[in-house]
Amino acid sequence: MLDPRLLEYHRQMQECHRKDDLLKMADVLKEAISLSLDIYGENHEETLMLYTEYGGVLRNLGRYEEAVPVLQKAIQISRSLRGVNHPDFASSLVNLANLLRMMKHFGDSENLFLQAKEIYEHTIGKSSFLYAGLCNNLGLLYQDVGRYEESIIMHKISLDILKDDPEKEILYAVTLNNLVEPFRHLGQRDQAIETLKTAIDIFSRYIERAPVFYAAAINNLGTFYYEEKRYEEAKECFAVGVRISREKLGTKSESYINSMNNYTNVCRILDRKKEESCVQAVGAAQTECAQPTYEKLMMEKPFDEECADKAPQAGKTRKITEQSKGLEIAEAYFFEVCYPELKKQLPEYLPRMAAGLVGEGSECYGFDDMISRDHDFGPAFQIYVPAEDVPVYGKKLRALVDRLPTSFAGFGERNTSTYGGGRIGLFTIEDFYDKFLSIHEVPTDNRIWLQMKDYPLSTATNGKVFMDNLGTFSAIRKGFLKHYPRDVQLKKIAAACMQVAQSGQYNFPRSLQRNQYVAAHHALDQFIQEYSQIIYLLNKVYMPYYKWEHEGLKRLPLLGIYTHETMEKIVLLDYKEDPNHVIFEIEGLCKKLIGILKSRGLTSSTSDFLLDHGPEIMKRIEDEQLRNSNPWA
């Protein structure tokens, strides 16, 4: 009999499952694990189950680094309870293998899959559902690393196991869909299309249970037709994708947006001069699939209606000199060299593109100077497109960019450093934001925001977007540029106040009293970083990489110049010879900050010690869970 206290956690887990609330589920599981360890200890069935569930939830939340030790612990417990030759132990290996595949640790992932595969073969055999799932996931791994023949072999093993089980028909169709990309990459286009059609036929019978799979598959088929210039057939597929995703998933779903973009684009291609023909075509389709009018679709579409020919910067003349900043050079190079070629060679895809220069490098902040030009400098830009577009025209776009002249306006070819690759060129919108933030949608939950750090947020939103015809890249960018939600902002300010007091007002002078100058140096470094963090937070600007943290202060209207000048004064003082002068400047910074916090209504404490203001700021947080959390964290 399960302990009654754990039964309550199981009830909460079921409620989280019902509401699909993964964030709450993670909190519940973490608490349940702690309780199970107290009641049963580590080597118990309940503890194993909770670790396994918790690891899976963390993985689904994208919190991969947190999930790794949790699933490793599940393997350790499973080994102790079951032994290394038990199928349950193999399943624990598979769970970690899938996580490592998502993290692109392909070698470690494959080793775990193969260990589990051998155990399954010697215990439950090669006809079990677990074995089918392992082969399917191993096939996806081989697909990820370009081993397409092996990928097909694994997926076909899975299909042979699933084909005779009517209860597994959706999984059978999912596996068929997984075969499409390997067939495509091996040039077996006809087989890819036939396989995809078979999967669609199955998904169509389970629309209520698998709308995402059905909409994705029908869009994939439309993409095949699109590539073959069979535009009418492509339009029919995209129209069905729009209807299914709108009815089953909603107009804000990624599936609907992708389908809508595809549909609108193919309509433009069918008749760029006369939109009326698209209206008539959709009117005919309306009878078959309850499609709205083309005008309504255009009103709902998630991108700017202006075509690329009307890009506001396209015809602008830019004067580039030897002193021009990297961002100016990049923008001029894009519009004067690349844009005319895009307009000439890929006009039908131009409405789907965005371009700019954002991310790593001093030029993205406008901090570059003559010293910066010794590495990763030269005419360059980025183009951003949706991930689903890459199979359609990605190869052509890359080839076009690769053919562009590498010198421009007196500046030679970009001098890429050993570790400076991957900063320019073609990106999918999703991959660009995933690269820095591990997500490509603006979070709506405070707990996710709280886990995010300033430096990657600053890196992902700096620079300049030169052109965005689709609007998706800029929409994400604008969402992040709104800064942290207020409760998260206050929580971060409170925690930084605690650290400022601990490092600058307490540990720094005490270290000097003990003649511990290395410790004093560490304390001063932490004080400077945490104090600067607060100034950035109050200005609602993400603090950049430490190299530009101090320089960026000059751009902040609230206490920015004052903090910049005082920090510079502090680091130039000799605190071994005159410690009191440094301590005086630190206290002056703290008093100035406390005055700002009071004027903003964020504290009512009269203390000169910033530690006392952290809890005061916490009281202003509306989110109860955040308000009651540890102010130090």
N, C-alpha and C positions, 0 to 999 in steps of 0.2 A: 504494500500500500504506500503510495507516494505521500510524503509529508504534506499536511494541509497548507503549510505556508508556501510550498512550491506549487500546489494546485492553484492558488490564486495567481501566481505568475503565468501558469499555463492558460488560465482564463484570459489574462491580459494579452498574451501572445495570440490567442485566437481572435481577439478583438482587433489587434493590429493587423492580422492577416485579412480580416474582413474589410477593414478600411484601407488596406494596402499602405499602411503607415510604417515604412521601414525605419525611419528615424526613431520613432517611439519604440519600435521592436528592438532596435539595437540597445537602447537604454534598459528595457525590460530584461533582455537576455543577459546583459552585463551584471545586473543585480541578481538575477536568478543563479548565475554561475557562482557568484560569491556566496550565496546562501547554500547552494548545493555542496560547495567545498566545505562549508562549516558543518553541514549535516552528515554528508556521506563520505567526504574526502575526495581525492582526485580520481582514484581508480574505481569508478562506479558508472553504471549504465546511464543514469540521469545526467551526470556531469559530462560524459562523452557526448550525449545527444545535444546538450546545451552548447558546448564548445563548437560542435559541427554546425548547428543552426546559426550561432553568432558569427562564425567565419563566413558563412554563406550570405548573411545579411550585410556584413561589412563589404564583401565583394560586390554585391549588387548596388551598394551605395557609392562604389568607386573608391572606397577607403582601403586600397589594396595593401599599403604598408602595414596598416593595423591588422588586416586579416591574416597576413602570413604567420605571425607567431601563434595566433589563435588556432589556425588549422594545423600547424606543427604540433601544438599541444594535443589536438584531437588524435593525431597519428600516434603520439607517444602513449596516450591512454588506451587507444585501440590495440596497440602492440602488447601492452601489459594485460589487457582483458582477454584478447582473442588469440594473440600470437601472430607471427608474421606470415602464416600460411592460411589465414582465414579470409573469406571474401569481404567481410566487413572492414578488415584492415586494408584490403585493396581499395575499397570504396573511399577510405580516408585519404589514400594516396591520390586517387582520382580527383578529389575535391581540391587538394593543393595544386595538382597538375593543371587543372582548369584555371585556377587563379594565376599561376605563373605564366600560362599562355597569354592571358589578358595583359600581364605586365611585360610581355615580350621577352621573358626569360626562357627562350624556346628550348635550349639544351637541357636545362634542369626539368622543364615540363615534360619533355619527351622521355627522359630517364624514368620519371615517376609513372607515366602512362605505361611504359613497357614493363616495369615491375608489376604494376597492377594487372596488366594483361596476362602475364605468366601465371599469376596467382589465380585469376578467374579461370584460365584454361585448365588448371589442375584441380579446381574445386567445383565450381558451378557449371563449367563447360562453355562451349562456344555457341550455344543456342539461347542463352539467357538474355533477358532484357538489359541487365547491367552490362553484359559484354557488348551488346549492340550500342549502348550509350557511350561506352569507352571508345569503341571503334569510330563512332561518329565524331567525337571530340578530338581523337587523334588525327582523323582526317582533316578537321579544321586547322589543327596545328600544322600539318604538312602543307595545307593550302597557304597558310600565313607565311611559310618560309619558301614557297615556290616549288615544293616537291609534289607537283600536281599528279603524277602517275600514282605515287603512293597514296595521295589523298583519295583518288578515285577508288583504289583497292579497298581502303578502310570504309568508305561510305557504302560501297557495294556489299561488304560483309554485313554492315548494319541493316541494309535493305533486305537482304536474304533472311535475316532473323525476324524483322518486323512485318514482312509482307503477308503472312498468313494470320495475323492477329488483328481482327476488326477493331479492337479497342485501341490499337496503336496506330490507327490510320493517319491521324494528324502528324504524329512523329515520323511516320513513313514519308509523308509529303514534305516535311521539314528537311529530312535527309536528302530527298530528291532535289530540293531547292539548293542544298549545300553542294550538290554535284555540278551545278550550272557553271560556277566560276572556273573550276578546274577544266571542264570541257572547253569553255571559252578560251582560256589561256593556252590550251594545247591545239587550238585551231579547229576543234570539232564543233563548229558552230551549229550545224543541223542537229546534232545530238543534244547540244545544250538547249536549243529551242524546244525540241520534243520532250526532253526531261522536264523543262519548266512548264510546258502545257499540261503534262500529266499531274504535276504538283498543283497547278491552278485548278484543274478539274476536281481534285480531292478537296482543296481548300474551299471551293465554291459550295460544297455540301456541308461545310461547317463554319459558315460565315459568322454566326453568333458566337462561336467559341474561339475562332481564330481570325478576327477581322484584320489584325495587323499583318499576319502572314499572307492573307489573301491580297490585301492592298499592295504589299511590297512585291509579291510575285507578279501581279498583273502589271505593275509599273515596270518591272524588269523586262517583261515581254514587250511592253511598249517601247522600251529603250532599244531592244534588239531590232524592232521594226524601224525605229527612228534612224538607227545607224545604217540600215539598208535603204533608207530614203523611201520606205513604204509608209508615208506620212498619214494616209487615211486610216490604215490599220493601227498605227501608233496612237492616233487621236482617239480611236474607239477604246483602246486599252486605258489610256490616261483618263478618259471620261468616266469609265467604270471605277477607276481608282479614286477619282474625286468623289463620286457618289458614295462608295462604300466607306471611305475614311470620314466623309462629312457626317454620314448617318450614324456610324458606329463609334467613331473616335473623336469627333468634334472638329470645328474649324481651326482650333489652335494646335491641333496635333501635328507632329512632324510629317506624318503620313499624308495628311490633307495638304499641307503646304507644298510638299514635294510633288504630289499629283497635280495640284493646281498650277504650279510653275511649269511642269512638263506639258500640261494641256494647253496653257496659254501660248507657250513657245511654239508648239507644233501648229497651232492655229495661225500664228503670224507667218510661219513658213509657207503654209498652204496658200495663203493669199495676203501678202504684205500690203498690197495697195488697197484692198477692199475688205475692211473688217466685216462688211455685211455678209460675205460668204460664210464667215465663221458663225455669224448669228444664225443663218439658215441651217448650217450643219448641226449646230447644237440644238436648234429647234427640232430637227429630225430626231436627234439622239434623245431629246427630252421625252418623247413617247416611249422609247425603249427603256431608258434608265433614269427617269425622273430628274433629268439634268436641268438646272436653271438656265436662264438666257445668258448669252455670252457677256452682255453688258453687266449682269449681276456678278458673274465670275470675275470680271475685270475689277469691279468695285471691291471684291473680297480679296483680291490677290495681294500678297504680302510684300510687294516691291513697287518701286517708283514707276509710274507709267511713262515717264520720259524715256525715249529710246536713247541708245548710246550716242547717236549722232548729235544729240543736244547736250552732251556733257559740258557743263558750264566752263570748264577750264581748257577745253580742247583747242580753241583757237588763240589762246592768250600767248603773247610774246613774253619770254622770260630772259632777262639779261643775266648771264652767268659770267662771273669774274673769278680770278684766282682766289679771292677771299670768300667766295660763296660757301655757305654751309652745305653739309652733306645732304640735308633734307631738300634744300632748294635745287641742288644738282639732280637728285633723284626724281623730283617732280617734273623738272624740265625734260630730263631724259625720257621719262615715260611718255609725256604728251607729244614731244617732238619727234621721237624715234619709234617708240613701240605703238602708240595709239593709232597712228595712220596705217600701220601694217595690220593691226587688229580690225580696223574698219574696212580695210581692203580685202583681207583674206578670210576673216571669220565674222562677218557682219551679223549673221544670224545668232551667234552666241554672245555677242557683245552685251546684250541686255542682261546677261546672267553673271557678268563679271564685276568685281571690285578691284581696285588697285591702290597701293599706298606704300608706306615704309613705316613699319611699327615693330617694336621689339628690342632686341639686344643691340648694343652699340651706342656710343656717345652721340652720334648724329641723330638718333631717334629722339633724343632729349633736346637737341639743339645746343649741346655742350661741347661739340667737337671744335678743335682748333688745328693749327698747323702740326702740333705734336701728334694729334690723332691720326694723321694721314699715313703713318708708317705701317698700319695693318688694317685690314677689313675696311678699306675705303676705296671709293670709285663709283662710277655710274652704275646704279642698280635700283631695283624696286621689287615689290611683291605683287602678285596677282592672286586674288582669293575667289574660289568658285565653290559651289556646293559639292559635297562628296559624290552625289549621284550623277553629277555632270562628267566626272573624270572619264568613265568608260565611253562617253559619247564623243568628246572632243579634246580630252586631256592630252593625248599623244600629239595631236596637231598643234595645240597651244604650246606645249613644251618645245616642239620643233621650231615654231615661229620665234619664241623667245631666244632659243639657242642660236638662231641665225642672225640675231641683231648685232650691229657693230658694238664692240666692247669698249671703244673710246668715244668720248663726247665732250664737246666744248673745251678742248684742250686738256681734258683729264683722261689719263690712260686706263687700261683695263684694271678692274677691281683687284687689289692685292689681298687675297684671302689668306688668313693665317692658318696655322696647323689645326686649331680648334675653332675656327670661325666659320666653318661651313654650315649650310642649312639655314642661313639667315635670309636669303633672298630667293626669288624665283616664284614658282607656282606652289600654292598651298590650297588644300581644301579648307573651307571656313571652319569645319569641325576640328581638323587636325591643328590648325593654327592656335585656337583657344585651348584645345586639349594639351598642347605642348607646354604652355605656361601655367594653366590653371587646372588641368585634369578634368575640366568640364567645359561644355560649349553652350551652356544655357545659364542665364542669370538666376542664381538661387532665390527661392522664395522663403526659405526657412532660416531663422536666425542661427541655428546650430551649425548649418553648413557655412554660413558667412563667417562665423566665429573661428572656424578652422582655417580660413583663408589668410594669406600673408600679404603684406603691403608690396614687397618687392616684385613678386610675379604679377600682381594686379597692376602695378605701375608699368611693368614691362609690356604687358598685353594691351595697354591703353595709351601708350605714349605715341610719339610720332605724328603722322598725318595720313588720313585717307584721301587720296587724290580724286577718286571717282568711285561711286557705288551705285550701279544701275539697278541691281537687284534689291539692295537695301538690307539684306540679312546680316552681313558683316557689321554694318554700322548700327543696326538695331541692337545687336549683342553688345557692341562697344559702348553705346549710349547707356545701356542698362547698367553696365559695370561702372561707368563714369559718374553715375548718380551717387556713388560712394556707398559705404556701409549703411544698413538700416540704423536708425537713431539708437535703438537699444544696444546694438552691437558696437556702435561708435562709443557710447558711454561706457560699456563694459571694457573696451580696450583702453580708453582714457583712464579709467579707474585702476586697472592693472598696471599701466605705465606709471601712474602717480605713486603707487606702492613701490615700484622698482626704482624710481627716481629718488625717493626718500631713503630707501635701503642702501642704494649704491653711493649717491652723492652726499646726502646729508648725514649718513650714519657711518657706513664702512670706509669711505674715503678718509675722513679725519681720524678715525680710530686706527686705520692702517698706518697713517703718518705718525701717530703717537708712538707706534711700536717700531718705527723705522722699517716697515714692510713696504718698500717702494714698488715692488712688482705687484703686490696685492692692491696698492693704491692706484697704480696704473690701470689695472683691470676694472676697479671700481669706477674710475673716472671715465673710462671707455663706455662702460654700461650706462653711466649717468648721461653722457652725451647722446648716446643712441636712444635711450628711453625718453629723454626730454624732447629731442627732435621729433620722435614719434608722436608725442602729444601735440606739438605744434602743427604737424601735418594733419593729424586727426581733427583738430579744431578748425583747420582750413578746408576740410573735406577733400584732401588730396592724398593719394597714396604715396608713401615714402619710397623713393627709388633705391636701387642698389647702393651699398654703403659708399662706393666711390663718388657718387653724386648727391648723397644725402645732405651734406653741408652746403654745397653749391646751390642745390634746389631751394634751400630756405629763403634765398634772396627773392624768389618769385612769389612768396606767400605774403598776403596783405596783413594778416594778423600775427604780430610778433615775429615775423620772418626775418626782417633786416636786423632787428635787435638781437635775436637769438644767434644769427649768423655772426655778427660782430663780436658778441660776448663769448661765444664758443671759441672763436679764433684767438681772442685775448687769453682765454684760459689755457689753451694748449701751448701757447708761447711763453707762459710764466714758468718759472723754475720753482716747483712746489717743494723741493728739498730745501732750498735756501729760504723761501718765503711762503710757507704753507698757508698762513693766514690770509694772504692776498687771494689765493685760489678759492679758499673756503668762503671768503667774502663775496666773490663773484658768483659762486654756486648758490649762496643764499639769496643773492639779488635776483638771480633767474627764478628761483622758487617763489619768492615774494611776488614777482611780476606775474607769474603763472597763476598763483592763488587769486590775485586781483582779477584776472580775466575769468577764472572759474566762478568767482562770486558774481561778477557783473553779468555772466550768462545764466545765473540762477542754478548752477550745477553743484554748489556747496554752500552751506551756512556755517561751517566750522570757522572759529576764530584762530585756530592753531596755525603756527608757522611751519609745522612739520607736515609735509605732503602725505605722509602715511595716514594721517587722520582724515584726509579728504577723500581717499579711495572709497570707504564705506558710504560717505555722504553722497558721492556721485552714484553709487550703486542704488541708492534709494529712489533715484529718478527713473530707473528702468521699469518699463511697464510689463515686460515679459516676466512672469512670476518665477519661472525656473531659472532664468538668467539673473534676475534680481537676487535670488537666494543662493547663487553659486559663490564659490570661493573668490573673493576680490583679487587675490594674488594671481589667479590662473589666467 
